[in-house]
Amino acid sequence: MKKNGKVTLLSAGPGALDLLTLRAARVLGEADVLLVDDLANPEIASLAPRARVIAVGKRGGCRSTPQAFIERLMCRFARAGAHVVRVKGGDALMFGRAGEEISALRRAGVALEIVNGVSAAFAAAAGLGMSLTHRDHCAGVTFVTAHRQDGGAPNWAALAATGTTLAIYMGVNRVEALAETLMAHLEATTPAAAVQWAGTPQERRLVTSLGRLAADVRAGGFASPAILLVGGAVSEAALAAAPALAGADVATGDACTHAEPDVIARAA
């Protein structure tokens, strides 16, 4: 009798394998098929010794595996009785098309479980030695993507008005436009930061101001995957990171390839 298959949407975290949860490690050991996101650490396959590994990369602005094809693969393998683990970088539920995949699996009647993990904003804040919320600066944090499916921009005026730390995903390629728009509602001196490859050995950090953010991001060669943080709480990052920034070199990155190991930053 054929066993019932299922799909696990697994959060691979920002890259370091020791940031995986114990539950994630257990699920990987049980996997028959891994569908691995481009931003996940490829070494994660070592934790799934019996699994067939299939790369299904998805990167904004780069050649990617069609979403509909990924959903068909998940359903096909699960219906054949396999435990399919869809490995996603960061947290599966944060800007990772998990909503679309959950809907597709439910329509197909495929069993589903979700394993949470560390998202890029948390890894970036940890690397900068700051809290995303801070009683002296803000009462919350807002997670937002600058890369909307329809090509439009978020309502930056409304986001600025929240007074929260803005954790901006997929915004580095349009940093000039978003910084200019935010400065219509926030002071140019508002603290800001950029972190590329957060939580990995390739992590690169930049602490600056909103007024200098775009120029410093370009001068530093920051590219995807990177997260931008804007708000008063980022001022604590400047204090925490400053001693490590002196004399740091600037290196360039490629939006569609992994950066060379190089932790950098530019002081405001």
C-alpha angles and dihedrals in degrees: 000000000000114000121236113259128213143184127236119199099211126195109221094188124223095315113281108110092217089064090065115107121245088246091055091052091051093049092049090054089055096047124119095183130024119201100193125203118225093243095053119099105260089217087073086086088073088071091056103057097168099041131107106233121217122179112222101173121192119182127162111251093007135096105280143179108263112256093227090055092052091051091050091050092052092050095044096052094042092050087052088059100261128139100234118199114198102203113208128184116244113354115344092224097053114086092316102119089254091138091060093047093047090053092048093050093048091050089051093048092239119153113247139193130178127214115198125217147166115307124213095253092060092046091048093050091048091051090051092048093237140118119240087222126040130176091223094054116021146358099225151354129251120209112207137165119222090199107079121183092236092051093246128126129249119254094270092178091059092044093050090050092060091074089218130128106271113222102193118196123197092007104117094090091056099033094128094059096043094046092049092049094046091051089063086067106023132049116263087235092063107127115253138175141187126205123188121198090003115205096014133101086255093059116144123188135199126187115190143120130283090250092056098033099099095044093046093046090053094043090050093050093236113174140165130335092051136125127214123213121196128179146069094291089066088071087075088058091056090055094045096044102039099092091054095049101065113115095001115159124230119236133180129239137200121233093221102039136055115268121240114259104278127133108203141162142174122221118231 
